[in-house]
Amino acid sequence: MKRTFLLMIIVFSLVGCNVEAAEEVTEEETANIEEPVEEETTDEPKEEALDKVGEEEIVEETAVKDKIAFVSDRDGNMEIYIMNVDGLEQKRLTNNLDCDWDPSFSPDGTKIVFYSWRDGNLDTYIMNVDGTEQKRLTNNLELVSLYGDESPCFSPNGSKIAFTSNSDGNYEIYIMNIDGSEQINLTNNPSWDDNPSFSPDGSKIAFCSNRDVSDEIYIMNIDGSGVTRLTNNVYTDGFICFSPDGSKIAFMSGRDGNEEIYIMDVDGSEQLNLTNSPAWESFPSFSPDGSKIAFVSNRDGNEEIYIMNVDGLEQTRLTNNSTFDALPCFSP
């Protein structure tokens, strides 16, 4: 299954995540890493509240653009980082002894949703884009620490979060409000469904499932109806991402003997291998203008983040260290 490689990395990471004291970071590693700093807010209100007693200060949330969020274990355990789209100014956003995974930006660029083991089980969290105000949205009491609520992503209008949960006994696709309320199971079947991704118009959710034996890519309406299979082969297809205009889906597939980055039309036609490498590649993410795709590859000996044109040309490495960097996500 497509989760096997990811679970192996999680198991490896948890060894470092659950120790009482993390290893010290070398001077070389910390040279390019900045700790998250909470920004000062102005004392001047942006606008005054009318028809109310007293004055209310309204603070505009900080948004980012031209950034990529990602995960790395360069400091001893999996944390969430952010960098420029050219790989410069890499900064750590989370800092704890447990693993933080799979960042995804809100449509306005002010928030990041992710999942973490920090409270003893695997749950979905939200934070400001600068790493401040980290809050838990779900509370999954699953006793198996590798499973819980994960793979969160925002709806295009920012009002909902789709995620994967095993709270009903097996992995299903859920949707909830951005405060964690009104969690609804959309898939409701005995198979394994995960890795949801909203279409840019918010009307569809693509996801991965093994309901037809092999791991394939499906698409459904926002209410869970109209499930349609997009890929059909005996190999693993997964880790999906819509293009900004909604016409394409990038994904990972093992159909050519090793995992590569592919692209297809939104109806499942015209499936094309973009990376054509003997290495392992996964976790594609479209740039906001649709001209680039960030992805992960171990072609240079370990997992690093790369970027390429949407046609697969000009593949360039963005990170360069001896540890694991993965799960890139472009800011809006």
Secondary structure, 3 states (H helix, E strand, C coil): CCHHHHHHHHHHHHHHHCCCCCCCCCHHHHCCCECCCCCCCCCCCCCCCCCCCCCCCCCCCCCCCCEEEEEECCCCCCEEEEEECCCCCCEECCCCCCCEEEEEECCCCCEEEEEECCCCCEEEEEEECCCCCCEECCCCCCCCCCCEEEEEEECCCCCEEEEEECCCCCCEEEEEECCCCCCEECCCCCCCEEEEEECCCCCEEEEEECCCCCCEEEEEECCCCCCEECCCCCCCEEEEEECCCCCEEEEEECCCCCCEEEEEECCCCCCEECCCCCCCEEEEEECCCCCEEEEEECCCCCCEEEEEECCCCCCEECCCCCCCEEEEEECC
